Structure formats: structure tokens, C-alpha cells
Amino acid sequence: MKNKIKKLTKLIVRHLIIRNASVDDATDIFKWRNDPLSVAMSINNEEVIFQEHEKWFYQSLVNRNRELFIGVLDNEKVGICRFDYDVKDKISEVSINLNPLQRGKGLAAKLLLKSIVKYRENNNVNLKATIKKTNIASMKIFQKCNFHEISSDSNCFFLLNKGNNL
């Protein structure tokens, strides 16, 4: 049974496509961001109005220090991974948000892993993540992708993944 699960997992990973976000993704990403669980687990735990999101999204598409990747499986959008490169510190902050309809399927770590691989094709930098202490699911996802806790404060864990460390 374990071997069947491993084979199925490899098949899912192989068929999960990671692509750059496009203008057509704006509304989906907005809906995912304002999903009640996403709002609760976000560092900024307030809903976003569409005009603010739209401005942020279109600026993100042209920002040379930000990359947005969308995971697609069987023509369904799985979620988004965002990478923000800090020129001064030479490190990228990574975050992930799953399509609420795709939660509970074991896809988040695969989305994150494949997005990191795609990002690192052109960016060999360390990655960091900030995760709310109440967001146990995200903590597990990032740990599966070789992120390690480097510090914490009263609200968040701060994690690091060193270049090419998967």
C-alpha cells in the first residue's frame, strides 16, 4: 500500500505544472486571499478589497524582484507561491496560499517544492518564510521542503532554506 501511495504522489508531482501568474489569475488569487482560513492564517489578517488587490497584483506582475507562480493540476489552479527578493539582504521571502477547493489533498508541499525548483532556475539564493504560530499546517509544509526554524517571536516562526537545499 505504501508503494502505491509513493507512486501516486510521484505521478501528482509530475503532473503538477508550475507557471508564472498572469492577468487572468487576479480574481482567483483575490478570492483565495480573502477565504476565511487564509485571512486567519495571514500575517496581515484583514480582508483585502478588490481595488487594493488589483493594484498590488498588477504591480507584482511587473516587479523585477517578485515572482508569482501558479500551480495547475488537471486544468485546475491549485494555489500560488510568491517570492520576494530583498536586494539588500540577498534573500527571498516565500509564501504560499492554496486554492481553498484544493486543501486537504496533500498538494501544498508539492506546490511549494516545485515552485522553489522553478524559482531557483534563475535565483540561487536562500529563502526565508514567516509563519504564524497558529498556522501548524504551513509549518509542516515548509518543514517538508527543508525549511528550518531560525528564530521566533510571540506571534511567528521565522524559517530558512539555504540555497539548493531541498
N, C-alpha and C positions, 0 to 999 in steps of 0.2 A: 504494500500500500504506500509506503514511504517513497519508493522509487517512482510510482505513478505520479505522486504529488510533485516530486522533483522534475519529472519530465514535463508535466503540465505547466509548472512555474517557468521553466526554460522556454516553453512554447509561448507563454504570455509575454515574457520579456522580449522574445524575438519579434513578436507581432506588435508590441507597443512602439508606436512611432513618435519620435520627438521632433517637433518642428518649431520654427520661430513663430511667435504670435503675429497676428495680422489684424487689420482694422476690423475684420469680420468677427473677431473674438471679444470685442469690447463689451457687448451686452452680457455674454455668458460669464465673463470674469467679474463683472459688476454683480450679477446675481449670486455667484459663488461667494464673493466677498461679504455680501450682506446676509448670507444664510445665518440663522441664529447661532449655530455652533461655531462657525467661522468668526463671527463677531466676538463671541465669548472667549475664543482662544487667541485672538489677535492681540498684539501688544497695544494697539490703539483699538479699544473695544467699543467703538461707536460706529453706527451705521454710516455709510458714505452716501451722499446724494449723487445722483447720476451726473450732474454737470461737473462736479469736482472730480469724479472718477474719469469722466470722458477727457477732461483736461489732462489729468495725470497720465492716462493711458496713451494719448496721442503724443505727449511729451516723452513718454517712456520709449515709444517706438523709434524716436529719432535720437535718443540719448545714447551717445557712444559708450558710456560707462554702465549701461543697464542692458541686460538681455532677458527677454521673456520667452520661455519655452512652453509649448502646449503639448501634452501627451494625448495621443489618439490611439484607441484600440477599437477595431471593428467599426470604424467611422463614427465613434462616439468620443467626445472630448472627456478625458479622464481628469485633467487638472492642469495647474500652471506651476512652474518653478521660475522664480525671479532671482537674478544675480545682479548685485550692485557692486561695481568695482570702486574701491576707495583708492584714488591715485596716490594720495599722501602716504597711506599705510601699506599700499600694495597688497591688499587683501580684498576678497569679495564676500559680501554678506549674501547668504542664500536663504530663501524662504519658499514654502510650498503651500498650495491651497488646492484641495481636491474638490472636484465637482461633487456636491452632496449625493447625487444619484450613484456615484461610484465608490462611496465609502463602504468599508467592511468587506471588500473583495481582495484585499491584500495587494492593492496596486500602488499605494503611496510610496513605499520604499523602492519599487521598481521605477516609478516615475522619477523620483529623486535621483536614483543611481544613474539611469540613462541620461537624465538632464545634465548631471555632473560630467559624465563622459563626453557629451556633446559640447558642453561649455569649455572643458579642458582641451578640446581640439585646438583652440586658439588662445587659451588663457591658462598658463601653468602657474597658478597662484594658490595660496592657502585659502581655505573657505571657512567662514565663521557663520554661526547661527545663534539667534537669541530666541529662547523658547520659554513661554510662561510655565511656571512650576506646576500649574494645574493641567497643563497640556501633556499628559502622560503618553498619549498616542504619538504625538510628534517626537517626543524624546526617544521613544523606542525606534521610530522610523529613522531618525538621524543616527542613532547608535548603530543600526544595521548597516548604515553607509559609512562606518568608521569615523564618525564624529565623536570627540571625547570632551567631556566637561573640563573646562579650564578655570571657571570661576562661577560665582552666583551672587545674587543679591536677594533681597527679601521677596522679589516677585519673579525673577527669571534665572534660568540657567544660560550660561554662555559656553558654546561648544566650538571646537576647532577640528578641521580636517586638513591635514598638511598635503601639499601638492602631490598629486598622483597617488594618494593613499586611499585606495578603495579596497 
